[in-house]
Amino acid sequence: MKPLEKELIKKWVDTWKRTGPALEKIRRRELRQFDYAANWQHVDALLDSAALQTWRPRRPSSLVIMQRYFMKWRKQQEKKAK
């Protein structure tokens, strides 16, 4: 890495060290002052969006799989009995 690149990276890191805490204060203040009651539709949409992005289909438990197997077996037994 060239000395100029190192110097630019060092300045960038120093800048974020100074401004990061200030930006965090602003973010926390804005979150505290946000009127959630008046903007519930936006908050709800954000939560729905996050849920859709992280949703994965659930695998059934072993008990559910076993119950399904027993139901199929019972139906087969009923067909045989007829």
FENHU-V292578 format. One record per pair of residues at least 4 apart in sequence whose ideal C-beta (glycine too) atoms are under 7 Angstrom apart, sorted by the first residue. I is the first residue (numbers start at 1). J is the second residue. D is the distance in Angstrom with one decimal. If there is no record, write none. Layout:
BEGIN
i=(I:I)
j=(J:J)
d=(D:D)
END
This chain:
BEGIN
i=(1:1:3:4:5:6:7:8:9:10:11:12:13:14:15:16:19:20:21:22:23:24:25:26:27:28:29:30:35:36:36:39:40:41:42:43:44:45:46:47:48:49:50:51:60:60:62:63:64:65:66:67:68:69:70:71:72:73:74:75:76:77:78)
j=(5:6:7:8:9:10:11:12:13:14:15:16:17:18:19:20:23:24:25:26:27:28:29:30:31:32:33:34:39:40:43:43:44:45:46:47:48:49:50:51:52:53:54:55:64:65:66:67:68:69:70:71:72:73:74:75:76:77:78:79:80:81:82)
d=(5.0:5.5:6.3:6.4:6.3:6.2:6.4:6.3:6.3:6.3:6.2:6.7:6.4:6.7:5.9:5.1:5.8:6.3:6.6:6.7:6.3:6.3:6.3:6.3:6.4:6.4:6.2:6.3:6.0:6.3:5.8:6.0:5.9:6.4:6.5:6.5:6.3:6.3:6.5:6.3:6.4:6.5:6.4:5.9:3.9:5.5:6.2:6.4:6.5:6.5:6.4:6.4:6.5:6.2:6.2:6.5:6.4:6.4:6.4:6.5:6.4:6.4:6.9)
END
